[in-house]
Amino acid sequence: MNIEKIFKRIIILDFILAFILPFFGGIIAESLYPSPEEINFGNIEILLLILTVVYIVNLYFLYTFKPIGKTIYVPLLCIVYGTIFFTPLEVFATTHLSYFFETATGIISGIIIGMIYFTDIKEKFKN
């Protein structure tokens, strides 16, 4: 199978998971905090929403083999994973399914990093 086709399918899978996780987290948070008064959106939630949008745009850049996508991907992941340490534990409403999705996104991110730096895909990102 063509490595470019595999790379694009992995990007699409990561794109789908990037949409599923915030909505799935909202459904879980709604079940834990049924009244709207208990749900407060702070600065960290807004930052995570902005980072999700930037991440989705970056996935598009990777899908179309734009060099900026390769340049931004690893620092963006470091920022996203770094915000986890500043996020209160109450934000992470965890179920088995959400834990699976979060683990899958980490694995997929590792696969993407490996492919853009250590396979023939890296040649596609050159100008």
C-alpha positions as a Python dict, from the first residue, in 0.01 Angstrom:
ca = {
    (1, 'M'): (0, 0, 0),
    (2, 'N'): (120, 350, -78),
    (3, 'I'): (269, 527, 226),
    (4, 'E'): (113, 858, 118),
    (5, 'K'): (-232, 698, 122),
    (6, 'I'): (-169, 551, 468),
    (7, 'F'): (-49, 890, 595),
    (8, 'K'): (-361, 1065, 465),
    (9, 'R'): (-588, 804, 625),
    (10, 'I'): (-413, 850, 959),
    (11, 'I'): (-458, 1227, 930),
    (12, 'I'): (-830, 1176, 857),
    (13, 'L'): (-862, 948, 1160),
    (14, 'D'): (-691, 1207, 1380),
    (15, 'F'): (-919, 1475, 1233),
    (16, 'I'): (-1227, 1271, 1323),
    (17, 'L'): (-1099, 1213, 1676),
    (18, 'A'): (-1023, 1584, 1714),
    (19, 'F'): (-1395, 1649, 1657),
    (20, 'I'): (-1521, 1357, 1866),
    (21, 'L'): (-1326, 1427, 2185),
    (22, 'P'): (-1453, 1780, 2266),
    (23, 'F'): (-1816, 1684, 2194),
    (24, 'F'): (-1783, 1356, 2381),
    (25, 'G'): (-1629, 1543, 2676),
    (26, 'G'): (-1921, 1786, 2670),
    (27, 'I'): (-2172, 1502, 2685),
    (28, 'I'): (-1991, 1348, 2982),
    (29, 'A'): (-1963, 1685, 3157),
    (30, 'E'): (-2336, 1743, 3102),
    (31, 'S'): (-2418, 1409, 3262),
    (32, 'L'): (-2197, 1487, 3563),
    (33, 'Y'): (-2315, 1848, 3601),
    (34, 'P'): (-2680, 1851, 3493),
    (35, 'S'): (-2755, 2212, 3584),
    (36, 'P'): (-2595, 2487, 3373),
    (37, 'E'): (-2497, 2686, 3682),
    (38, 'E'): (-2236, 2426, 3772),
    (39, 'I'): (-2056, 2439, 3436),
    (40, 'N'): (-1810, 2727, 3421),
    (41, 'F'): (-1590, 2797, 3123),
    (42, 'G'): (-1262, 2944, 3238),
    (43, 'N'): (-953, 3058, 3058),
    (44, 'I'): (-811, 2708, 3028),
    (45, 'E'): (-1123, 2575, 2852),
    (46, 'I'): (-1114, 2866, 2607),
    (47, 'L'): (-742, 2801, 2547),
    (48, 'L'): (-812, 2432, 2484),
    (49, 'L'): (-1086, 2525, 2236),
    (50, 'I'): (-850, 2758, 2049),
    (51, 'L'): (-577, 2492, 2047),
    (52, 'T'): (-827, 2239, 1909),
    (53, 'V'): (-912, 2472, 1621),
    (54, 'V'): (-542, 2537, 1550),
    (55, 'Y'): (-476, 2162, 1567),
    (56, 'I'): (-750, 2090, 1312),
    (57, 'V'): (-611, 2357, 1077),
    (58, 'N'): (-264, 2207, 1121),
    (59, 'L'): (-400, 1864, 1029),
    (60, 'Y'): (-525, 2018, 704),
    (61, 'F'): (-174, 2154, 639),
    (62, 'L'): (-30, 1807, 700),
    (63, 'Y'): (-290, 1647, 474),
    (64, 'T'): (-198, 1882, 189),
    (65, 'F'): (178, 1848, 260),
    (66, 'K'): (236, 2215, 346),
    (67, 'P'): (579, 2268, 508),
    (68, 'I'): (424, 2489, 779),
    (69, 'G'): (224, 2188, 899),
    (70, 'K'): (538, 1988, 967),
    (71, 'T'): (703, 2287, 1138),
    (72, 'I'): (410, 2361, 1370),
    (73, 'Y'): (298, 2006, 1456),
    (74, 'V'): (545, 1909, 1730),
    (75, 'P'): (545, 2248, 1912),
    (76, 'L'): (164, 2249, 1896),
    (77, 'L'): (150, 1903, 2052),
    (78, 'C'): (388, 2016, 2327),
    (79, 'I'): (161, 2312, 2402),
    (80, 'V'): (-152, 2094, 2400),
    (81, 'Y'): (0, 1834, 2630),
    (82, 'G'): (153, 2109, 2845),
    (83, 'T'): (-188, 2261, 2912),
    (84, 'I'): (-294, 1934, 3070),
    (85, 'F'): (-78, 2018, 3372),
    (86, 'F'): (-261, 2348, 3421),
    (87, 'T'): (-610, 2208, 3372),
    (88, 'P'): (-808, 2123, 3687),
    (89, 'L'): (-892, 1757, 3726),
    (90, 'E'): (-1264, 1837, 3731),
    (91, 'V'): (-1243, 1917, 3357),
    (92, 'F'): (-1135, 1564, 3275),
    (93, 'A'): (-1454, 1364, 3316),
    (94, 'T'): (-1322, 1020, 3230),
    (95, 'T'): (-1501, 707, 3119),
    (96, 'H'): (-1352, 400, 2962),
    (97, 'L'): (-1448, 519, 2615),
    (98, 'S'): (-1302, 867, 2662),
    (99, 'Y'): (-982, 712, 2801),
    (100, 'F'): (-963, 494, 2489),
    (101, 'F'): (-1007, 795, 2259),
    (102, 'E'): (-745, 998, 2448),
    (103, 'T'): (-497, 712, 2431),
    (104, 'A'): (-571, 660, 2061),
    (105, 'T'): (-501, 1026, 1984),
    (106, 'G'): (-165, 999, 2159),
    (107, 'I'): (-74, 691, 1958),
    (108, 'I'): (-188, 852, 1633),
    (109, 'S'): (15, 1166, 1710),
    (110, 'G'): (322, 949, 1760),
    (111, 'I'): (259, 774, 1430),
    (112, 'I'): (224, 1109, 1253),
    (113, 'I'): (549, 1239, 1404),
    (114, 'G'): (728, 921, 1302),
    (115, 'M'): (595, 941, 949),
    (116, 'I'): (673, 1311, 888),
    (117, 'Y'): (1029, 1281, 1018),
    (118, 'F'): (1143, 922, 951),
    (119, 'T'): (972, 801, 632),
    (120, 'D'): (968, 908, 269),
    (121, 'I'): (676, 1140, 351),
    (122, 'K'): (930, 1396, 478),
    (123, 'E'): (1032, 1462, 115),
    (124, 'K'): (677, 1574, 34),
    (125, 'F'): (703, 1862, 283),
    (126, 'K'): (997, 2028, 107),
    (127, 'N'): (928, 2337, -104),
}
